[in-house]
Amino acid sequence: MPEAGELPLVKELAEEKSTEKSLSYLLAEELMQTILSPDWLESVALSQFIQKIQEKTQIKHQLETGISLLLLDAENLKLDINSESFLASVCEYPLKVKIAFANWKNSSIGKQDIELYNRGYQLVHVPGGKDSADAKMIAFGACILRSYPTVAEILVCSGDGILMHLCNELQNQGLIVYWVHRQGQSLHIENRNTGKLTHYSITMTTEVPSLEKVVDQIQDLIKNEQDSINSRLQSLAAIASLFEERCNINYTHHQKQPQHEEITSISQELSRQFIKDGKKEYFGQFCDGETLDKFMLEIIQDIKIKSPNTKVSISKLGTQIQKITGESPNAIVKKLKLGANFTKYLESSPAFTLKASGREYEVTPVLFE
């Protein structure tokens, strides 16, 4: 009998559970139809719901990534947009919050409040008085994590030494702290956690490199200049080789002609090869008095061709030699051990005669007399 009495109860329970499942299924089906209906997908309620989810996701992302924050004593330090951009580049986290402290009624500040406000600063006003802005900055900065829990780095911008107390407090709270102050025309940015110093030139709007970087840059410049000089020397050597080869050809071609014809031929060849756009370029080297005489004869001839009535003085000839070779005639004469100076050499050379012409001496080739 007891077993027979329990059977209806089990049957009723099974029917109740089956009914509950049916109701749950019907509710779920109705809910899905409502959610997937076009009216619901385009409703304001759904847009607001999605927006709240996005905001929570963004806040969570910020809490994970962190931000940088800048505190500025506007009465002690002025930051332009370039300096601010450089400070932002020093930080590892994005600079999201900027707060400036000052007595904005003070006429010495000028229109900084308008400029800073346009650049996104929050402006905190303090009453007049010595160190009033510093005190408010310390009080506000010491509890910065309450208002901005995502802060990871903080820039304390002021040259007042009292702000060191704030820097120490923020370090103790686990923040990366940069103390920014001005010295002359530079900003000094000190990472209080690592001791690293970074310098920024306000006038040049660029970072001032360290001594090691400057030395490296100078070494690179010297190396590049040496490579350039070596390349030019190689080009000059190739041209000099061609010049010597061409001169040897001329010597062979004219070896049976009189001496003055040989000199004239060399002179004409030099003129054709090295007179370009009215400027003479000399790439040879003197080895003795004979080559020097031939070179000077070529210069005098060139002058006479351009101005037949021109008198070639010692100083004029010397000027032309230095212009072409880059060396003074005295240095060339001494290098070849041809005499004490250029004038003495001309007096002793059989290829030239010197004639007094006022205070100067006119140089005349023997062949032209």
ABEGO torsion letter per residue (X at the ends): XAAAAAAAAAAAAAAAAAAAAAAAAAAAAAAAAAAABAAAAABAAAAAAAAAAAAAAAAAAAAAAEBBBBBBBAAABBBBAAAAAAAAAABABBBABBBBBBBAABAAAEAAAAAAAAAGBBBBBBBBEBGAAAAAAAAAAAAAAAABAABABBBBBBABAAAAAAAAAAAAAGBBBBBBBBBEABBBBBBAAAGBBBBBBAAAGBBBBBAAAAAAAAAAAAAAAAAAAAAAAAAAAAAAAAAAAAAAAAAAAAAABBAAAAAAAAAAAAAAAABBGGBBBBABBBABAAAAAAAAAAAAAAAAAABAABBBBAAAAAAAAAAAAGBBAAAAAAAAGAEABAAAAAAABAABBBBBBEABBBBBBAAAX
